[in-house]
């Protein structure tokens, strides 16, 4: 056997991979981080209590969706489903802080228990699924997450677990870990103040990482205009391309977050050019 020839071929292949990789630059962070960390006066978002609960609940919807997709497939789940969310931000009152997703012959609901603010530290919110449910006839149960905001409500960390019934009929545990950052920006044309978030998440199966998503969102409060929230997640690591979009509208103010809209799953590839259309 010509070992020198085999070694030469292997080295040639590694060199070509290295050359190709060097041209694949990662997606850049938002311009607000171009000079490094933002200063606290710029970074403070002033998120209302109902908003904090809503973002934790909508993240839970994403976690359930990503786990079902991992257990089955993105193409199988592709479609548009109805979503309703209401939060008033009250502490220890999950009946008034919840989100429901309806799909064909299926539904699931998550409830948020909001803990009191801890001065100079932040706030913790627990999201639970109290009854078994399903997404497009795929059974899910036992969702639980712990979401924590920092004192400036600029950073949100979420760790969660859920169980999905896979193609073999058995339930398997999936874990999610989110790290996202919120910031505010005013549109130079319309003058409307938006709340953005940007971050990454990992999805694990039985404790081992299997997939990775890129996330961003855009929100507008109903201050003289219709409130709207759009969250986009796109799979960067996994078997194939998958995009998940939550798009809701109606009320988002200091008293409550009350919106309805859609959860859409598609096999579209990741695109930094994907635009929020509002």
N, C-alpha and C positions, 0 to 999 in steps of 0.2 A: 504493500500500500504506500502511495506517495504522500507521506505526512507533510512534506514541505508544500506541496501543491494545495492540500486541504487547508493548511494554516494560512497560505497566501489568499485563498478565496475567502476565508472567514475574516481576515483583516480588511480585505477590500470591502466586504459587506458592512463591517462595523464603521469603516470610514465614510461610506455613503450615507449610513444612518445618521452619523454625527453631523455631516454636512447638511442633510435635510432638516435635522432638528434645529440647527443654528438659525435657520430662517423662519422658524415657527415661533414668533414672539407671542407671549401671553397677552391676554386682554388687559388693557390699561385700566387703572382706577379712575374714578371721576376726577375732573379738573380741580375740584375743591381740595384734593389731597396732593396736588402736583408738587407743592413745596414742602410736603411732609405733614405731620399732624396739625389739624386745625387748632387754633387757640380756643380755650373754653368759652369766651364771649361769642365767638362765631359758631361754635359747635352746639350750644344749647338749642334744643328743639322746642321745648315747652309743650310736649305732647300731652293732650288731655287724658284723664283717666280712662274714658271710654275708648280712646284711640289705642292706648297701651294694651287694654284687654283685647281689642279687635285684632291688632297685629299678632298677638300671641295665638288667638283662635284661628286666624287665617293661615298662620304657619302650621298649625295642627292639621288643617285641611290638606295643605301641601304634603305634609309627612305621610298622612294616610294614603294619598294619591300616589306618591312616589313608591311606597311599599307595595301597593297593589300592582303597579306597573312592573316593579322588579319581580314580583311573584308570578306574573302572567306575561304581558308584553305591552309595549306602547301602542302598537297597531290595534291590538284587541280592545284596548280601553279608549281609543281615539273617539272623540265625540264631544258634545257640549251638554252640560248638566246644569241644573238650577241650584242656586245658592242663596241662602238668606242668613243675615247676621244681625243680632241686636246686642248692644252692650250699653250699660249706664255707668260702668266704672265703680259701682258700689262694692265695698269690701265684704268678703265672705258671703256673697250672694249669687251663686252660680245660676239660679233660675232666671236672672236678669242679665246674664252674660253668656251668650251661646251662639253657635253657628250650626246650620243644618244644610246638608247637601242631598238633593234629590236626583236620582238617576233611574233608568227603567227598572221598575219593580224593586227598587232599592232606596235606602236612605240611611244616613248616619248623622248623629248629633254630638257635638263636643260642648262641654261646659267649662267656664273659667272661674276659678276661685281666686280672688284678688286679695293678696296680703297687704297690710298697711305699709305705707312708705316708711323707709328707714332713713332718717336724716343723714345727709352726707354720704350715703351708701347707694341707695336705689330702691327697687321694688321687685318682689317676686310674685309670679302668677303661675298657678297650677292649672293645667288643662286636662280634663278627663273625659273619657267615653264611658258613661254609666250603664249603657245598654248595648248589646250586640247590634251591629248594623251591616251594611254592605254598600259597595260602590259598583254599579253596573253588574249586580248579582254576584260579586266576589265578596265573601264574608270577611268582616274585620271586627276585631274586638280588643278590649283591654288597652286602648290608647291612653297614654299618660305622658305628660311633659312638665318640665320645670323650666319656666322662662324667667330670666332675670335681666332687669334694666339697670344701667348705671345711674348715678345721681343726676346727670344731665340729660337722661333719656336719649343719648346718642348711640349707645351700644346695647344690643340685645343678644344674649346667648340663650340657646334653647337646646336641651337634651330631652329626647323622647324615646318611647318604646311603643310598639304596637304589634298585633298578631294578625296574620293574613292566611286565609285558607288557600293553599296553592293548587297546582294542577293534579297533585296526588291525593287531594282531599284532606290533607293534614295541615294544621296550623303551624306556622313558623314565625319566630320572633324577628322583628326588624328594629333597628335603632337608628335615630337621626341625631345629627349635631349641626346646629346652625350658628353662624357668627355673622351678624349684620350690623351695619352702621347707618344711622339716620342723619340727614342734614336738610336744611331749608334753603330754597332758592326762589328768587322772583323772576318771572318771565319778562324779558326785556321788551317784548312787543305788547303783551296783554296787561302786564303789571300784576298778574295773579301770583299769589304766594303758594308755592308747592312744597310738599314734604316728600323727600326721596329716601330710599334706602338701597344699599348695595352690599353684597356679601356672597359667601359661599356656604355650601352645606355638604356633608358626607352622609352616605347611607350605608349601614352595616347590616349584615345578616349573621345571626348567632354570635355577635360580638366582633366580627371581622369586616373591615371596609370592603364594599363591593362597587359603589357608584359615587359620583360627585356631580353636583349641580352648581350652576352660576345663577345668582338671583339679583333682581333689582325691582324696585317698585316706585310708584308715583301716586300721590294723594292730593286731593283738593277739598278743602272744607266748604260747607254750604253757607258761605258768608256772602249773600247776594247772588250767588251762582249755585248751580246744582253740584252737590258733593259727589266726588268720584274717587275710586281706588282701583288701581291696576297693579297686579303683581305678576311678574314673569319669571319663570324658572326654566332653564335649559340644561340638558344633560351633557356634561363634558367628558365623563368617564362612564362607560357602560357598553352594552352590546350594540346600541344604535342610537340615532338621534331621537330626542323626545323633548317637546316643549309643553309646559303647563302654564296656563294663564287664568288668573282670577280677575274678573272685571265686574265691579259692582258700583252702584250709584244711588244717591238720595241724600240722607242726612248724615253729617259728620260735624258735630259741634261740641261745645263744652259740656252739654247735658247728656247727650247720647250719640251713639254710632248706630245708625239704623239704615241698612242698605240691602239691596237685593241685586242679583245679577247672575253671572255664569261662571262655571269652571270648565275650561276647554283644554282638551288633551289632543295633541297632534304630533306627527312624526317630522315636523319641520326641524331643520338643522339649526344649531346655535348661530346667532347673528348679532354682532355689536350694533348693527344698523337697525335692528328691530325698534320701531318707534312707538312711543305711547301717543295715542291719537287724541290728545286733549291738552 
